[in-house]
Amino acid sequence: MFFHPMDFLIIIAFLLSLWAQFRVKGTFNRWSEVQSHSGLTGYEAARRMLDRNGLHDVPIEPVPGRLSDHYDPIHRVVRLSEPVYYENSISAISVACHEVGHAIQHSQSYPMLVLRHRMFPIVRIASGVAPILLIAGFLLQAMNLVGFGIIFFSAAVAFQLVTLPVEFNASSRARDIMVSEGFITHDEERGVAKVLNAAALTYVAAALISLLELLKYIMIFTSARDE
């Protein structure tokens, strides 16, 4: 009940996730030491990118912490960590423009982002209920509870899978605009790609872990039903 052959793959995926987190911090620190040729700070690049896409009313706020950058779709505000907000490094403008990419997605009703927003209320509940049902089902040998747990857990996994194209699309938008608007030179694209790809890998690793766990629960459930 507590060990399954899929656990080997889950452990590998977990190690990949740890490596991805280590890599994103290392890559961010590495390119934080390289100033952009344009001299733009993260705030300035984000502001220009917003304005040139007609999002003059979207504010940008500095927030404490490191790698705490995000776009808040409810209040329609881009929040940048202080190192990103104030610095003019490749890392700073890459992360800042990526978050603006989400703001542009929101303004253009990018389908996957719309789907993600609609799924969020359901997933918030499902993420809390699924572990309770799965644990109770396995402890009590109640496969009906496990089945319901799998259904709820599937919603959380689907949410993570939908997040992947949202993140990749935001990075793609950021890179295209950064080059076309002259925020970076073609030679600096390599650094931008490394920063954004490292961040994207953390989402891929997290989704992979959840997907493998879901497959494990399904395999256990189906084998128990066949007995």
C-alpha positions as CSV (number, residue, x, y, z in Angstrom):
1,M,0.0,0.0,0.0
2,F,2.8,2.4,0.8
3,F,5.3,1.3,-1.8
4,H,4.8,0.9,-5.5
5,P,7.1,0.5,-8.5
6,M,6.1,3.9,-9.7
7,D,7.8,5.3,-6.7
8,F,11.1,4.9,-8.4
9,L,10.1,7.3,-11.2
10,I,8.5,9.7,-8.7
11,I,11.8,9.8,-6.7
12,I,13.7,10.6,-10.0
13,A,11.2,13.3,-10.8
14,F,11.6,14.7,-7.3
15,L,15.3,14.8,-7.7
16,L,14.8,16.6,-11.0
17,S,12.6,19.1,-9.2
18,L,15.3,19.8,-6.7
19,W,17.9,20.2,-9.4
20,A,15.6,22.6,-11.3
21,Q,15.1,24.7,-8.2
22,F,18.9,24.8,-7.7
23,R,19.4,25.6,-11.3
24,V,17.0,28.5,-11.5
25,K,18.6,30.2,-8.5
26,G,22.1,29.6,-9.9
27,T,21.1,30.8,-13.3
28,F,19.4,33.9,-11.9
29,N,22.4,34.7,-9.8
30,R,24.8,34.2,-12.7
31,W,23.0,36.5,-15.1
32,S,22.3,39.0,-12.3
33,E,25.9,39.9,-12.6
34,V,25.6,40.8,-16.3
35,Q,24.2,44.2,-17.0
36,S,22.0,44.6,-20.0
37,H,23.3,46.6,-22.9
38,S,20.2,48.8,-22.8
39,G,20.8,49.7,-19.2
40,L,17.1,49.3,-18.4
41,T,16.1,48.2,-15.0
42,G,13.5,45.5,-14.5
43,Y,10.9,48.1,-13.7
44,E,11.8,50.3,-16.8
45,A,11.6,47.3,-19.1
46,A,8.3,46.1,-17.7
47,R,6.8,49.6,-17.8
48,R,7.8,50.1,-21.5
49,M,6.5,46.7,-22.4
50,L,3.2,47.4,-20.7
51,D,2.8,50.8,-22.3
52,R,3.7,49.6,-25.8
53,N,1.0,47.0,-25.5
54,G,-1.7,49.5,-24.4
55,L,-1.6,48.5,-20.7
56,H,-0.9,52.0,-19.3
57,D,-3.3,51.3,-16.4
58,V,-1.4,48.2,-15.1
59,P,0.8,49.3,-12.2
60,I,4.1,47.7,-11.2
61,E,4.9,47.3,-7.5
62,P,8.2,46.2,-5.8
63,V,7.8,43.4,-3.3
64,P,10.2,41.9,-0.7
65,G,12.0,38.7,-1.3
66,R,13.9,37.0,-4.1
67,L,12.2,35.4,-7.1
68,S,8.8,36.4,-5.6
69,D,7.8,38.0,-8.9
70,H,4.3,37.4,-10.2
71,Y,1.4,38.9,-12.0
72,D,-1.8,39.4,-10.0
73,P,-4.8,38.9,-12.3
74,I,-7.3,39.9,-9.7
75,H,-5.9,43.3,-9.0
76,R,-4.2,43.5,-12.4
77,V,-0.8,44.5,-11.1
78,V,2.7,43.3,-11.9
79,R,4.7,42.6,-8.7
80,L,8.5,42.4,-9.0
81,S,10.9,41.4,-6.3
82,E,13.2,44.2,-5.3
83,P,16.3,42.8,-7.1
84,V,14.3,42.5,-10.3
85,Y,12.6,45.9,-9.9
86,Y,15.7,48.0,-9.2
87,E,18.5,46.2,-11.1
88,N,19.5,46.4,-14.8
89,S,20.8,42.9,-15.2
90,I,19.9,40.3,-17.8
91,S,18.1,38.3,-15.1
92,A,16.1,41.4,-13.9
93,I,14.7,42.4,-17.3
94,S,14.1,38.7,-18.3
95,V,12.0,38.0,-15.2
96,A,10.2,41.4,-15.4
97,C,9.2,41.0,-19.0
98,H,8.1,37.4,-18.4
99,E,5.6,38.7,-15.8
100,V,4.4,41.4,-18.2
101,G,3.9,38.5,-20.6
102,H,1.2,37.3,-18.3
103,A,-0.4,40.7,-18.1
104,I,-0.6,40.8,-21.9
105,Q,-2.1,37.3,-22.0
106,H,-4.7,38.5,-19.6
107,S,-5.5,41.6,-21.7
108,Q,-5.8,39.4,-24.8
109,S,-7.8,36.6,-23.1
110,Y,-5.2,34.0,-24.0
111,P,-7.3,30.8,-24.0
112,M,-5.0,28.7,-21.7
113,L,-4.8,31.5,-19.2
114,V,-8.6,31.9,-19.2
115,L,-9.0,28.2,-18.7
116,R,-6.5,28.3,-15.8
117,H,-8.4,31.1,-14.1
118,R,-11.7,29.2,-14.5
119,M,-10.1,26.1,-13.0
120,F,-8.6,27.8,-10.0
121,P,-11.6,27.9,-7.7
122,I,-12.3,24.2,-8.3
123,V,-8.6,23.2,-8.0
124,R,-8.3,25.1,-4.7
125,I,-11.0,22.9,-3.2
126,A,-9.8,19.7,-4.9
127,S,-6.2,20.1,-3.7
128,G,-7.4,20.2,-0.1
129,V,-9.9,17.3,-0.4
130,A,-7.8,14.9,-2.5
131,P,-5.1,14.0,0.1
132,I,-7.7,13.4,2.8
133,L,-9.7,11.0,0.6
134,L,-6.6,9.2,-0.7
135,I,-5.1,8.7,2.8
136,A,-8.5,7.7,4.3
137,G,-9.2,5.3,1.4
138,F,-5.8,3.6,1.6
139,L,-5.9,3.3,5.5
140,L,-9.4,2.0,5.5
141,Q,-9.0,-0.1,2.4
142,A,-12.0,1.8,1.0
143,M,-11.5,1.9,-2.8
144,N,-14.5,4.1,-3.3
145,L,-12.8,6.9,-1.3
146,V,-9.6,6.3,-3.3
147,G,-11.6,6.6,-6.5
148,F,-13.0,10.0,-5.4
149,G,-9.6,11.1,-4.3
150,I,-8.2,10.3,-7.7
151,I,-10.9,12.4,-9.3
152,F,-10.1,15.4,-7.2
153,F,-6.4,14.9,-7.6
154,S,-6.9,14.7,-11.4
155,A,-8.2,18.3,-11.3
156,A,-5.0,19.5,-9.5
157,V,-2.9,17.7,-12.1
158,A,-4.8,19.1,-15.0
159,F,-4.3,22.6,-13.5
160,Q,-0.5,22.1,-13.5
161,L,-0.5,20.8,-17.1
162,V,-2.5,23.8,-18.2
163,T,0.0,26.1,-16.4
164,L,2.8,24.8,-18.7
165,P,1.7,26.4,-22.0
166,V,0.8,29.6,-20.0
167,E,4.3,29.9,-18.7
168,F,6.0,29.0,-22.0
169,N,3.9,31.4,-23.9
170,A,4.6,34.3,-21.5
171,S,8.3,33.6,-21.9
172,S,8.0,33.5,-25.7
173,R,6.1,36.8,-25.7
174,A,8.8,38.4,-23.5
175,R,11.7,37.3,-25.6
176,D,10.1,38.5,-28.9
177,I,9.2,41.9,-27.5
178,M,12.6,42.3,-25.7
179,V,14.4,41.9,-29.0
180,S,12.0,43.8,-31.2
181,E,11.9,46.8,-28.8
182,G,15.7,46.8,-28.3
183,F,15.6,45.9,-24.6
184,I,18.3,43.4,-25.3
185,T,20.7,42.7,-28.2
186,H,20.8,39.5,-30.2
187,D,23.9,38.5,-28.3
188,E,22.0,38.8,-25.0
189,E,19.3,36.5,-26.1
190,R,21.3,33.5,-24.9
191,G,21.3,34.8,-21.3
192,V,17.6,35.6,-21.5
193,A,16.9,32.1,-22.8
194,K,18.9,30.5,-20.0
195,V,17.1,32.5,-17.3
196,L,13.6,31.8,-18.7
197,N,14.2,28.2,-19.5
198,A,15.6,27.5,-16.0
199,A,12.4,28.9,-14.5
200,A,10.2,26.9,-16.9
201,L,11.9,23.7,-15.9
202,T,10.6,24.0,-12.3
203,Y,7.0,24.0,-13.6
204,V,7.8,21.0,-15.8
205,A,9.3,19.0,-12.9
206,A,6.4,19.8,-10.6
207,A,3.8,18.7,-13.2
208,L,5.8,15.5,-13.9
209,I,5.8,14.6,-10.2
210,S,2.0,15.1,-9.9
211,L,1.3,13.2,-13.1
212,L,3.4,10.2,-12.0
213,E,1.6,10.2,-8.6
214,L,-1.7,10.3,-10.3
215,L,-0.7,7.3,-12.5
216,K,0.4,5.5,-9.4
217,Y,-2.9,6.0,-7.7
218,I,-4.8,4.9,-10.8
219,M,-2.7,1.7,-11.1
220,I,-3.3,0.8,-7.4
221,F,-7.0,1.5,-7.8
222,T,-7.5,-0.6,-10.9
223,S,-5.4,-3.5,-9.5
224,A,-7.5,-3.5,-6.3
225,R,-10.7,-3.5,-8.4
226,D,-9.5,-6.5,-10.4
227,E,-8.8,-8.6,-7.3
